């Protein structure tokens, strides 16, 4: 999940910068990282599948492909909610996804 957090930081700032190609790239990497996490922790598969991979991943992807700023912001907020709901469901509610304050990467 550390890698997801790092990629989410770049994803967030890519959206802010309206660099939707970078946002799409990071979104795919977040998906792959979660899929890899399922391999390592198969007990977490159900929530990861139903709450993220089968639903939120797809709706965020569609918003990014449309390059619709209003829709992207809506889906971004929904994504944070889904991530946090999954953390609650997995009994780690103390891991809270928030908007990053500092850009961790020099990539833009």
C-alpha positions in Angstrom: 0.0 0.0 0.0 3.0 2.3 0.4 3.4 2.2 -3.4 -0.3 3.0 -3.9 0.1 6.0 -1.6 3.2 7.3 -3.6 1.4 6.8 -6.9 -1.8 8.4 -5.5 0.3 11.5 -4.7 1.5 11.8 -8.3 -2.0 11.0 -9.5 -3.5 13.8 -7.4 -1.1 16.4 -8.7 -1.4 15.2 -12.3 -5.2 15.8 -12.0 -4.5 19.3 -10.5 -2.1 20.0 -13.3 -4.7 18.7 -15.9 -2.0 16.3 -17.1 -4.5 13.5 -17.8 -2.0 11.4 -19.6 0.1 11.2 -16.4 -3.0 10.7 -14.3 -4.0 7.8 -16.6 -0.6 6.3 -16.3 -0.6 6.5 -12.5 -4.2 5.2 -12.4 -3.1 2.0 -14.3 -0.1 1.6 -12.0 -2.3 2.0 -8.9 -4.6 -0.8 -10.3 -1.6 -3.0 -11.0 -0.2 -2.4 -7.5 -3.5 -3.4 -5.9 -3.7 -6.5 -8.1 -0.2 -7.4 -6.9 -1.3 -6.8 -3.3 -4.1 -9.3 -3.8 -1.6 -11.9 -4.8 0.4 -11.3 -1.6 -2.7 -10.9 0.6 -5.5 -13.0 -0.9 -7.7 -12.5 2.1 -8.2 -8.9 1.0 -9.3 -9.9 -2.5 -13.1 -9.6 -2.0 -13.1 -5.9 -1.0 -10.4 -4.9 -3.4 -12.3 -6.5 -6.3 -15.8 -5.3 -5.5 -15.0 -1.9 -4.1 -12.2 -0.8 -6.4 -11.2 -3.0 -9.4 -14.7 -3.8 -10.7 -16.2 -0.4 -10.0 -14.2 2.7 -9.0 -11.3 1.9 -11.2 -13.5 1.8 -14.3 -15.5 5.0 -13.5 -12.4 7.0 -12.8 -10.8 5.6 -16.0 -13.8 6.8 -18.0 -13.7 10.3 -16.5 -10.0 10.6 -17.2 -10.5 9.5 -20.8 -13.3 12.1 -21.3 -10.9 14.8 -19.9 -14.0 16.2 -18.2 -12.6 18.3 -15.3 -15.9 18.4 -13.3 -16.4 14.6 -13.7 -12.8 13.9 -12.8 -13.1 15.9 -9.6 -16.3 14.0 -8.7 -14.7 10.6 -9.4 -11.5 11.6 -7.5 -13.6 12.4 -4.4 -15.5 9.1 -4.9 -12.2 7.3 -5.2 -11.0 8.6 -1.8 -14.3 7.5 -0.3 -14.0 4.0 -1.7 -10.5 3.7 -0.5 -11.4 4.8 2.9 -14.4 2.5 3.0 -12.2 -0.4 2.0 -9.8 0.4 4.8 -12.7 0.3 7.3 -13.9 -3.0 5.8 -10.4 -4.4 6.1 -10.2 -3.3 9.7 -7.5 -0.6 9.1 -9.6 2.6 9.5 -6.6 4.4 10.8 -5.2 4.4 7.2 -7.0 7.4 5.7 -6.7 8.7 2.2 -6.5 12.5 2.1 -5.6 15.1 -0.5 -1.8 15.3 -0.6 -0.3 18.6 0.5 3.2 18.2 -0.8 4.2 16.9 -4.2 6.6 14.0 -3.5 7.9 13.7 -7.0 9.5 16.0 -9.4 7.5 14.4 -12.2 4.9 16.6 -13.7 
